[in-house]
Amino acid sequence: MVCLFPIIACAQGEIDTQEKILYRNERSLAFLLNSNGLGGNFRYAKRITYLKKTLYEVDVVNIKHPKEVKIYSNYNASNTSKSYVYGKTNVFINLRAGIGFQREIFQKQDRDGIAIRYFYSFGPDIGFAKPIYYNYVTILVDSNNQVYYETMTEKFVSQHPNATDILGRASFFKGFNEISVIPGVFAKLGLTMEFGKKEQIINALEGGFVFDAFIKRVPLMATEQNPWFYPSLFISYRFGKSIDVSGKQQKKNKVDELLMQ
């Protein structure tokens, strides 16, 4: 993990004169770049102590097969033609709902400083597999031996009886009525580097590992070698806001003191 976040030695920056938010909750969004896809994240972090938080988060990510290679149709080889993955049978969107914990291991000392935290989370996966349809070119011959072409839209099959080539993908919305659900579980481990000059604004980079395991093989490609377990690396940019709960904490401490008397 350390290799994801090289530490740059530098002189002390501008002294931070802002009032520190000692007890804060956080709401944030993140753009995810995974080694097997793209996605987004929403996180609500609730403070436990000054250095610890409970995390509640939701990920929506697109998971790809490790053997995917994009190509262009022989009929539309221009730069404007649609690319497609030969042999791909389904688009797979994964919804993660997790709970986890975060601990700060290095505090921000000045306005240009960096706070470093580690975190982990786990929970259920709900995967949605949507079939992909392709536009094929079919060669037909009439009674006068005249050859003409006709287009047809079908799912990918390894040996289509009449198709000589694929024009490209059909509309993304075709096949929505055939979506199947594949449940599973996930676990995530990572580091957060928060930077920025304002206590109320969250700007951070994160990186780490995530592991998705499903109850069966995910039918991404026209092969029997589709995985059910998907380990990946991720990096993300996180932004959001801090919520000062110091006043609530002070009230809670006073109530606790009264109850102990």
Secondary structure, 3 states (H helix, E strand, C coil): CHHHCCCCCCCCCCCCCCCCCCCEEEEEEEEEEECCEEEEEEEEEEECCCCEEEEEEEEEEECCCCCCCEEECCCCCCCCCCEEECCECEEEEEEEEEEEEEEEEECCCCCCCCEEEEEEEEEEEEEEEEECEEEEEEEEECCCCCEEEEEEEEECCCCCCCEEEEEEECCCCCCHHHCEEEEEEEEEEEEEEEECCCCCEEEEEEEEEEEEEECCCCCCECCCCCCCEEEEEEEEEEEEEEEECHHHHHHHHHHHHHHHC
